[in-house]
Amino acid sequence: MNRRFVFFAAIVAGVLVALTVSNIRYSPWTNTVARTVDQRGPLSEAERANIELFERVSPSVVQVAARAAAGNPLAEDEEGAAGAASGTGFVWDNAGHVVTNNHVVQNGSEVAVRFASGEVAKAEVIGVAPNYDLAVLRIKNARQLPPPVALGSSSELKVGQSAFAIGNPFGLDQSLTSGIISALKRRLPTSSGREISNVIQTDTAINPGNSGGPLLDSAGRLIGVNTAIISPSGSSAGIGFAIPVDIVNRVVPQLIKNGRVPTPGIGIVAASEAVSTRLGIEGVIIVRIAPGSPAERAGIRGVDFGSGALGDVIVQADGKPVHRLSDLTDQIEQIGAGKSIRISLKRGSQTRDINIDIVDIGRS
């Protein structure tokens, strides 16, 4: 009798629990509408500054798409795909010029840009500078151009200050990333075999598709053109590089005017830094001299391959020490073709100073 009572009591209790849960779930007092949104306080000063920067500059940043004549018009791969390349550019002036990287457009016979508004316009490449990985496009038939990106200076930059990039990583347009300037005065090899000096290193996320886009300071001014990353995977690993704006501001007007930039030089072939280090020599070892060059006319001597004896070593240029080739080329480029530079040559234990002409060695 007691066991039957316990059994029925358990059933009744179970039914009561089920009814209670059901009543709670479907009670008219249960909230069945969306919750009220909690109001947040005002944005922080840093957030407001980031938003203002993006809204002001992003309309002037464009997506650049280049396609080779035989390329697949449906290709969507970013930089380096066979027949197609995609990168970023930005409006340089009110005349419709856009700056991007040379490697974004170098293999393209057809180039188009997409504005932040969604408008697409055809463009033509009017000048390239492989030594600086820069190119200038001219927009065709755009309805209304956004304003040029404000210009800053790279000579005033400090390691640790904020940096921002706007671009099209992996084809995702109008992306803002932020970080800091990680280092200055880096050297970056280019496809032409020369090095860009004073390159900016940043941990601002830069991925394939960002190439050619602007690197900005916290005031929204252009301080560099994003050009490369170091990453085994091809994605951002916190080490990105940008061509400093002071170089950009020197090169771009020449590309607009002449379609090319002179390659200033004195007509020497220098040994690599590895050779100089191995020999314990500080300076630029001259391997050989170009026939008919200013170096030949000045009596500069290269290596004697018969005996293996060194010739001249350049140890100063324009009164500044030369430790490596980039020190020399930097001074030569700052002075420019058509002028002369004073260099110090060391041959054996003797040192002499000479004035030597700088010519455009890029002209055939």
C-alpha positions as CSV (number, residue, x, y, z in Angstrom):
1,M,0.0,0.0,0.0
2,N,2.8,2.4,0.9
3,R,4.7,1.6,-2.3
4,R,1.6,2.3,-4.5
5,F,1.1,5.6,-2.7
6,V,4.7,6.6,-3.2
7,F,4.4,5.7,-6.9
8,F,1.3,7.8,-7.5
9,A,2.7,10.7,-5.5
10,A,5.7,10.7,-7.7
11,I,3.5,10.9,-10.8
12,V,1.5,13.7,-9.4
13,A,4.6,15.6,-8.4
14,G,6.0,15.2,-11.9
15,V,2.8,16.6,-13.5
16,L,2.8,19.5,-11.2
17,V,6.5,20.4,-12.0
18,A,5.8,20.1,-15.8
19,L,2.7,22.4,-15.4
20,T,4.7,24.9,-13.4
21,V,7.5,25.1,-16.0
22,S,5.0,25.4,-18.8
23,N,3.2,28.2,-16.9
24,I,6.5,30.1,-16.4
25,R,7.5,29.6,-20.0
26,Y,4.3,30.8,-21.4
27,S,3.2,33.1,-18.7
28,P,1.7,36.4,-19.9
29,W,4.2,38.1,-17.6
30,T,7.2,36.5,-19.5
31,N,9.1,39.0,-21.7
32,T,8.6,38.0,-25.3
33,V,9.9,41.2,-27.0
34,A,13.4,42.4,-27.9
35,R,15.3,43.8,-25.0
36,T,15.9,47.5,-24.6
37,V,19.2,48.6,-25.9
38,D,21.4,50.0,-23.1
39,Q,22.7,53.5,-24.0
40,R,26.4,53.8,-24.0
41,G,28.4,56.9,-23.0
42,P,30.2,59.1,-25.5
43,L,33.0,57.7,-27.6
44,S,36.5,58.1,-26.4
45,E,38.6,60.9,-27.8
46,A,40.8,58.3,-29.6
47,E,37.8,56.6,-31.2
48,R,36.4,60.0,-32.4
49,A,39.8,60.8,-33.9
50,N,40.0,57.5,-35.7
51,I,36.5,57.9,-37.1
52,E,37.1,61.4,-38.2
53,L,40.4,60.4,-39.9
54,F,38.7,57.5,-41.8
55,E,35.7,59.5,-42.9
56,R,37.9,62.4,-44.2
57,V,40.5,60.3,-46.0
58,S,38.8,57.1,-47.2
59,P,36.9,58.8,-50.1
60,S,40.3,59.7,-51.6
61,V,41.6,56.0,-51.4
62,V,40.8,53.8,-54.5
63,Q,41.1,50.2,-55.4
64,V,43.4,49.7,-58.4
65,A,42.9,46.7,-60.7
66,A,45.3,45.9,-63.5
67,R,44.8,43.2,-66.1
68,A,47.2,42.0,-68.8
69,A,45.9,41.8,-72.4
70,A,45.7,38.0,-72.2
71,G,44.6,37.8,-68.6
72,N,41.3,36.4,-67.4
73,P,38.9,39.3,-66.9
74,L,37.1,37.3,-64.2
75,A,40.2,36.7,-62.1
76,E,39.8,38.0,-58.5
77,D,43.3,37.2,-57.1
78,E,45.2,39.8,-55.3
79,E,48.7,41.0,-56.3
80,G,50.7,38.6,-58.3
81,A,48.0,36.5,-59.9
82,A,48.7,35.4,-63.4
83,G,47.2,38.1,-65.7
84,A,45.7,40.2,-62.9
85,A,46.7,42.3,-60.0
86,S,44.8,44.3,-57.4
87,G,46.1,46.9,-55.1
88,T,45.3,50.3,-53.6
89,G,46.0,53.9,-54.7
90,F,45.1,57.4,-53.6
91,V,44.2,60.7,-55.2
92,W,47.3,62.9,-55.5
93,D,46.0,66.1,-57.0
94,N,42.9,67.8,-58.5
95,A,44.1,66.9,-62.0
96,G,43.0,63.3,-61.6
97,H,46.4,61.7,-60.8
98,V,46.5,58.6,-58.6
99,V,49.6,57.2,-56.9
100,T,50.1,53.5,-56.4
101,N,52.9,50.9,-56.5
102,N,54.7,50.0,-59.7
103,H,54.4,46.3,-58.9
104,V,50.6,46.7,-58.9
105,V,50.4,47.9,-62.5
106,Q,53.7,46.8,-64.1
107,N,52.2,43.9,-66.0
108,G,48.8,45.4,-66.8
109,S,47.7,46.7,-70.2
110,E,44.3,47.7,-68.8
111,V,43.9,49.6,-65.5
112,A,40.7,50.6,-63.7
113,V,40.0,52.2,-60.3
114,R,37.0,51.9,-58.0
115,F,36.2,54.9,-55.8
116,A,34.7,54.6,-52.3
117,S,31.4,55.7,-53.9
118,G,31.4,52.5,-56.0
119,E,32.1,54.4,-59.2
120,V,34.5,52.6,-61.6
121,A,36.7,54.6,-64.0
122,K,39.4,53.6,-66.5
123,A,42.9,54.9,-65.9
124,E,46.1,55.1,-67.9
125,V,49.6,54.6,-66.5
126,I,51.5,57.8,-67.3
127,G,54.7,57.1,-65.4
128,V,56.6,54.4,-63.4
129,A,59.6,54.4,-61.2
130,P,60.7,50.8,-60.6
131,N,63.6,52.1,-58.4
132,Y,61.1,53.4,-56.0
133,D,58.2,51.0,-56.7
134,L,56.0,54.0,-57.6
135,A,53.6,54.6,-60.4
136,V,51.2,57.4,-61.4
137,L,47.9,56.9,-63.1
138,R,45.6,59.4,-64.7
139,I,41.8,58.9,-64.3
140,K,39.7,59.0,-67.4
141,N,36.1,60.3,-67.3
142,A,35.5,60.3,-63.6
143,R,32.3,62.2,-62.7
144,Q,33.7,63.9,-59.6
145,L,37.1,63.5,-58.0
146,P,37.5,63.3,-54.2
147,P,40.0,65.7,-52.7
148,P,43.7,64.8,-52.7
149,V,45.1,63.2,-49.6
150,A,46.8,65.8,-47.4
151,L,50.6,65.7,-47.5
152,G,52.9,65.3,-44.4
153,S,56.6,64.9,-44.0
154,S,58.6,61.7,-43.3
155,S,61.6,63.6,-42.0
156,E,59.8,64.5,-38.8
157,L,58.6,61.0,-37.9
158,K,59.4,59.4,-34.6
159,V,59.5,55.7,-33.7
160,G,56.4,55.0,-31.6
161,Q,54.0,57.5,-33.1
162,S,50.7,56.3,-34.4
163,A,50.3,55.2,-38.0
164,F,47.1,54.3,-40.0
165,A,46.6,52.5,-43.3
166,I,43.6,52.6,-45.5
167,G,43.4,50.0,-48.3
168,N,41.9,47.0,-49.9
169,P,43.5,43.9,-48.2
170,F,42.5,40.7,-50.0
171,G,40.1,42.8,-52.1
172,L,38.1,44.0,-49.1
173,D,37.8,47.7,-49.9
174,Q,37.9,50.6,-47.5
175,S,39.7,48.8,-44.6
176,L,41.3,50.9,-41.8
177,T,44.1,49.4,-39.7
178,S,46.2,51.1,-37.1
179,G,49.5,50.7,-35.3
180,I,52.7,52.5,-34.7
181,I,55.9,53.4,-36.6
182,S,58.2,50.5,-35.6
183,A,61.5,51.7,-37.1
184,L,62.9,54.3,-39.5
185,K,65.7,54.4,-42.1
186,R,65.2,50.8,-43.3
187,R,66.5,49.8,-46.7
188,L,64.2,48.0,-49.1
189,P,65.3,46.2,-52.3
190,T,63.2,46.7,-55.4
191,S,62.6,44.6,-58.5
192,S,65.0,46.9,-60.4
193,G,68.0,45.8,-58.2
194,R,68.4,49.0,-56.3
195,E,67.4,49.9,-52.8
196,I,65.0,52.4,-51.4
197,S,66.6,54.2,-48.4
198,N,64.9,55.7,-45.3
199,V,62.0,53.3,-45.6
200,I,59.4,53.3,-42.8
201,Q,58.7,50.1,-40.9
202,T,55.3,49.8,-39.2
203,D,53.3,47.1,-37.4
204,T,50.1,48.5,-38.9
205,A,48.4,45.5,-40.6
206,I,49.4,45.5,-44.3
207,N,48.2,42.6,-46.4
208,P,48.2,41.7,-50.1
209,G,45.9,44.3,-51.7
210,N,47.1,47.1,-49.4
211,S,50.1,47.8,-51.7
212,G,50.0,51.4,-53.1
213,G,47.8,52.7,-50.3
214,P,48.5,55.6,-48.0
215,L,50.2,55.3,-44.6
216,L,48.9,58.2,-42.5
217,D,49.8,60.0,-39.3
218,S,47.2,60.8,-36.6
219,A,46.4,64.0,-38.4
220,G,45.4,62.1,-41.6
221,R,48.4,63.3,-43.5
222,L,50.3,61.1,-46.0
223,I,53.6,59.9,-44.5
224,G,54.3,57.0,-46.8
225,V,53.1,54.6,-49.5
226,N,52.6,51.0,-48.3
227,T,54.6,48.7,-50.5
228,A,55.7,45.4,-48.8
229,I,55.4,43.0,-45.9
230,I,57.7,40.4,-44.5
231,S,55.7,37.2,-43.8
232,P,56.2,33.5,-44.6
233,S,52.4,33.1,-44.9
234,G,51.9,36.2,-47.1
235,S,49.7,37.8,-44.5
236,S,50.5,40.6,-42.1
237,A,53.0,39.5,-39.4
238,G,53.5,43.0,-37.9
239,I,56.4,44.0,-40.2
240,G,55.3,46.2,-43.1
241,F,57.1,48.8,-45.1
242,A,56.2,52.1,-46.7
243,I,58.1,54.4,-49.1
244,P,58.6,57.7,-47.2
245,V,56.5,60.6,-48.4
246,D,59.5,62.9,-48.9
247,I,60.7,60.5,-51.6
248,V,57.2,60.2,-53.0
249,N,56.9,64.0,-53.2
250,R,60.1,64.2,-55.1
251,V,59.4,61.4,-57.6
252,V,55.7,61.8,-58.4
253,P,56.0,65.3,-59.9
254,Q,58.7,64.0,-62.3
255,L,56.5,61.1,-63.3
256,I,53.7,63.4,-64.0
257,K,55.9,65.7,-66.1
258,N,58.2,63.2,-67.9
259,G,56.8,59.8,-67.3
260,R,60.0,58.6,-65.8
261,V,62.5,59.5,-63.1
262,P,66.2,59.9,-63.8
263,T,68.5,57.2,-62.3
264,P,71.4,59.3,-61.0
265,G,74.8,57.7,-60.9
266,I,78.5,58.0,-61.5
267,G,79.1,54.9,-63.5
268,I,80.4,52.3,-61.1
269,V,79.6,48.7,-60.1
270,A,80.1,48.2,-56.4
271,A,80.8,45.0,-54.4
272,S,78.1,43.7,-52.1
273,E,78.1,44.5,-48.4
274,A,78.9,40.8,-47.7
275,V,82.2,41.2,-49.6
276,S,83.1,44.4,-47.8
277,T,82.3,42.8,-44.5
278,R,84.3,39.7,-45.3
279,L,87.3,41.9,-46.2
280,G,86.9,44.1,-43.2
281,I,86.5,47.2,-45.3
282,E,84.2,50.0,-44.4
283,G,83.0,51.8,-47.5
284,V,82.0,51.0,-51.1
285,I,84.4,48.8,-52.9
286,I,84.4,49.6,-56.6
287,V,84.5,46.5,-58.7
288,R,84.5,48.0,-62.2
289,I,83.9,51.2,-64.1
290,A,81.4,51.8,-66.9
291,P,83.2,52.8,-70.1
292,G,82.7,56.5,-70.9
293,S,81.3,57.2,-67.5
294,P,82.1,60.1,-65.2
295,A,84.0,57.6,-63.0
296,E,86.2,56.6,-65.9
297,R,86.9,60.2,-66.8
298,A,87.8,60.9,-63.2
299,G,90.4,58.2,-63.1
300,I,88.6,56.0,-60.6
301,R,90.0,52.5,-60.5
302,G,88.1,49.2,-59.9
303,V,89.4,45.8,-58.9
304,D,92.4,44.3,-60.8
305,F,91.0,40.9,-61.6
306,G,94.4,39.7,-62.7
307,S,96.1,40.2,-59.4
308,G,93.0,40.5,-57.2
309,A,94.2,43.9,-55.9
310,L,91.6,46.3,-54.8
311,G,91.2,49.7,-56.5
312,D,89.4,52.6,-55.0
313,V,87.0,52.5,-52.0
314,I,84.5,55.3,-51.6
315,V,84.5,56.4,-47.9
316,Q,82.7,59.8,-48.1
317,A,80.1,61.5,-50.2
318,D,79.2,65.1,-50.0
319,G,81.0,65.3,-46.7
320,K,79.1,62.4,-45.1
321,P,80.5,59.0,-44.2
322,V,79.8,56.1,-46.6
323,H,79.5,52.8,-44.9
324,R,77.5,51.0,-47.5
325,L,76.2,51.5,-51.1
326,S,72.9,52.9,-49.9
327,D,74.7,55.8,-48.2
328,L,76.3,56.7,-51.5
329,T,73.2,56.3,-53.6
330,D,71.2,58.3,-51.1
331,Q,73.6,61.3,-51.4
332,I,73.7,61.0,-55.2
333,E,69.9,60.9,-55.5
334,Q,69.5,63.9,-53.2
335,I,71.9,66.0,-55.4
336,G,70.5,64.6,-58.7
337,A,71.6,64.1,-62.3
338,G,73.2,67.1,-64.0
339,K,75.2,68.2,-60.9
340,S,78.4,67.1,-59.3
341,I,79.3,65.5,-56.0
342,R,82.5,65.5,-53.9
343,I,83.6,62.0,-52.9
344,S,86.5,60.7,-50.9
345,L,88.4,57.8,-52.3
346,K,90.8,55.5,-50.5
347,R,93.4,53.5,-52.4
348,G,95.7,51.5,-50.2
349,S,96.8,53.9,-47.5
350,Q,96.1,57.1,-49.5
351,T,92.9,59.1,-49.5
352,R,92.0,61.8,-52.1
353,D,88.9,63.9,-52.7
354,I,87.5,64.5,-56.2
355,N,84.5,66.2,-57.7
356,I,82.6,63.9,-60.1
357,D,79.6,64.5,-62.3
358,I,76.3,62.8,-61.7
359,V,74.6,61.6,-64.9
360,D,71.3,59.8,-65.7
361,I,72.5,56.2,-66.0
362,G,68.9,55.0,-66.7
363,R,68.9,56.4,-70.2
364,S,70.1,54.1,-72.9
